[in-house]
């Protein structure tokens, strides 16, 4: 996963050895959570969002790039969270994701 970094340093080699995904997670409890990020399946990189509240809903779309860094953002708006991704860290695209926090 070229260019995979985090605020905690370069995690690329560790993540490539053990996982097929990387991203963010917001967790209220074991039954209410959201995760978003880049996932590898079917031979391609995808933007992926999983929302869980009573049941899980998994949404995907082709990632913004097959090789470039992707920025992810979870934005809280009142009692919900929206997920967004960006190829340049400046212009973010809404990906799916509303998790009500009530």
N, C-alpha and C positions, 0 to 999 in steps of 0.2 A: 504494500500500500504506500507508494511513493508520497513523500511529503507529510506523512502522518505525524503530528506533533500535538502536544497538549500544553496547558499552562504549567505543568509539572515537569517539563523537559521532554526530550526526544524518546518516545516510547515505541518507535517503529519496529525495532528488531524483536522486542518482547511480544508485541501484538501480532506481528506476522507469524511468529512461531506457534502461538496458542489460540488465536481467535480469527474469525472470518468477518468481524464487525468491530466498529469503534464509534463512540458517540456520547450523548448526554442522557441522563436519567433524572426524572423528577418523581419522587416517591412520597405519597402521603402515608400509605401503609401497605401491607401485603396484597390488598385487594384493589387498590387505587394508585395507579402509577402510569407514567408515560416514558418511553425512551425513543430517541431519534438518533440517526447517524447514517454512516456508510456501511453497507453490508454487501458481501460477495455471495451471489448465488447465480445459477444458470450461466456460469462463465463470465459474468459482468458485474460491475460495480453499480449499486443502486442506492438511492436515498430511501430511507426506511423509517417509518413511524409506527410504533405500537402503542395503542391506548388501552388501558385496562381499567374497567369500572364495571363490576358484575360479570363481564366477559371481555375477551381481548379482540381488538380490531387492528389488523396489520395492513398498512397501506404502503405501497412502493411506487417509485417512478425511476426511470433511468437517472443515474447521478449526473450532476452538472458537467463532470469531466471524468474520463477514465484514468487520468494520471495526475491531475493538479490537486492541490490542497483544497479542501472544502471547509468552510466555516459553518458552524451550527449555532443557533440561538434559540433559547426558549424564552418567550415573552409573556409575562403575566399581564392580563387585562381584566381587572376586577376579579371575578371568580373563575377565570379560565386561563389556560395556557395555550399559546399558539407556537408552532415550531416553524423555523425559517432556516434556509441555507443560502450560502453565497460562495461564489468562486473567487471574489476579490476582497471579501471582508468588509465591504462598504454597501453594496446593493444586495439586499436579501429578498429571496423568493419564499412566499408562504408555501409550506409543504402540507400537509394535512395535520390537523391536530388541535383539538380542543378538549381539554380535560377540566371539567368543572370541579372546583375546589370546595364546594359546599358539603 
